[in-house]
Amino acid sequence: VSLIYTDDEEIKTGVNAAIGAIRSRFGSIRFHRYGIQYQDITDYDSLKDFLKVFVRVIRDGKDHGADRIYLNVTGGRKIQGIVMSMYAGLAGINKVYNVINKDVRNYNENFEKIKDEIMKDFRDVDEKTATDRYLKDEKLYDPVFYPDPESLSYIELPVISLPRNEIEMLKRLLNGIPIEDSGVRDFTIDAYVKSGLILK
């Protein structure tokens, strides 16, 4: 499981808690953490940094032999989910999901009840400590980290996959090959320029 997170203390603590929650039931899962230097995604520079990390996560997964990649865009800012969903086809992601809690009011109330405990128990801890602390108070934490499955809705978002030759062509352009030397037709370049994928 690969986790991308910002440099916000509450977010980083929440990542530790989530790892503890998952390891409490699925102890053999390995985690890969990817932090970005911003506390939030609020402008173009922070979005660019986020995208670089996103691409590195996918590349690392493939380098480690992952033959299928599933993307959960539930957390984070809407812009992050939108951008990751748009780039999923280019990045070779197999499926994209958004998880909706239909009982969100009750869920938020449960979270507010334990928010201070999460900050106290999971700030600056390693995976083993996070797991031990979760198991110690799992009855307290389970309603938030393992809500009733009946209250959840899993929405699979469409992934628009491009042909391999199209992706390779884009790589050439993004790697700095002059457009006039790329062998790409003008109407194709115009489409990518208008979409913001490349600059002309």
N, C-alpha and C positions, 0 to 999 in steps of 0.2 A: 504494500500500500504506500503510495507516494502522497505526501501532504504539502501543499503550498500555503504559506501563511505570511502575513505582514509582520512588521517589527513593533507591534503593539503588545504591551504586557498582558492584557486580558486575552488577546488572541493566542499568544504563545502558551499561556497557561491553559487555555481551552484545548489546544492541540495536545498538551501533556495529558489532560483529563480524557480526551477521546482515545488516545493510545492506551491508557490504562483500562478504559472501558472495553475496548476491543480485545486486548490481551487477556482480560479476565475470563473471556469465553473462548477465544481463539488464540491460544498461546504461541502457536507456531508461525504466526504471521510476522513477516519482516516489514519494518517501516523505513521509509526514506524521507527525510525532511528537507524542504527547500524553502528557505526564508528569503524575503525580499527586503530591501533596505528602507522601504517606506512604511510609515505607520498606517497608511490608508491609500487607496487608489483614487486620487482626486484630480489628476491632471494628465497631460499627454506623457510627460517624462516618467511618472510612476507606472502608467499603463505600458509603456515601452519596456521598462524594467521587468514588469510582470510577464510580458510576452516572452522575453528572453528566457526567463526561468521556466515558463510553461514548455517552451521548445526543448530546453535541456532535460526536463523531466521525461518527455516522450523519448528523446534520444537515449537517455540512460536506461529506460525500460527496455527498449529494443536491444541495446548493447548487452543487457543482462539476460537476453533470451526470451523476453515476453512475446508470445505469438498473438496475443489478443490484449487490447487495452480498452478499459471501460472508464468513462469520465463522469464524475458526479459534479454537477454545476450548482448544487443546492446552496452551498454557503457563499459568502462573499458579496461584493457589490453586484448589481445587475449588469454593469458594463463588463465585469470579468466573465460572467456566465455567457453573455452575448458573444463576446470576442472568442472565447474558447469554443463555443458551439459553432461559430462561423469557420474557425480554423481547423475543426476536427477532421474534416475530409482531407485537408492538405497534410495534416500531421499523421495520418494513418490510424486514427482512432476508430475502433469498431462500433462502439455504442456510447451514446450520451444520455444521461438520466438526470431528471430533476425530481426530488422527493418532496411531496407536499404533505404536511400534517393537517388533516381536516379538523382536528380539535386544537387549533393553534392557541386559542385563548387559555385553555387549561394547561397546555404545554408551557406557555410563557409564565404562567403563575407558578408552575412547578420549578421552572428555571430560576425565577427570582428568589424562591425560597432557599435555594442551595448555592446561589452565585457566590456569596461570601465564603462558603465552605470550599468551593472549587478553588478560589483564589488562595486560600490558606493551605490547602492540601496539595495543590499541583503546581505551584509556582517554582520554577527552577529545579525540577526533579528529573532523574533519569527514568528510563522505561520500567525498570524493575520496581523502583519506589512508587511510581505512578500506579502500577498494577496492584501492588500490595495495599496501597491506600484506598484504591477503588474497592478491592475485595473486602477490606475492613468495614466499609460503609456502603456496600452495594445496594442495600435496601433504600438508602437515602438517594443514591445516584441513578438507579435503574429507571425510575419513571421518566427521566430526562434523556438518558442515553439509550434506553431500550423501551420506547413508548409502545403502547398496544399496537400490534401490526394492523389491526382493523382500522386504526385511525390514520394510517399512512396510504398515500396514493403515489405510485411510481409511474412517472411519465417519461416515456422514451422519446427523445427528440430526434428528428431526422438528421442523418449524416450524409451530406452531399459529397460523394467520393469522385475525385478527378481521375482520369486515366493516368497510368504511370508516366507515359511520355509527356503529358501536360505538366505533371509535377516536376519532372526532370528539367523541363524547359523553364519553369518558374525558378528553380534552384539556380540555373545558369544566370538568369536575369538578376536575382537577388544577391548572387555572389559577385556582382560588379562587371559582368561581361557587357560591353557596350551594346546597346539595343540594336544598332545597325549591323553588328557582327553576330547576333544571336540566331539568325535564321528564322525568327518568329514573324509571322505576318502582321502587317500594320493594324488590321482590325482586331486581332487578338491582343496586341499590346495596348490599344486604346481601351479595350474592355478592362484590362487589369489596372490601367492608370485610373480610370473612372471609379473603380472599386477601392482604390487606395492601396492595393497590394504592392505596386511599384510606382516609382516617381520617374517622370520623363523630363 
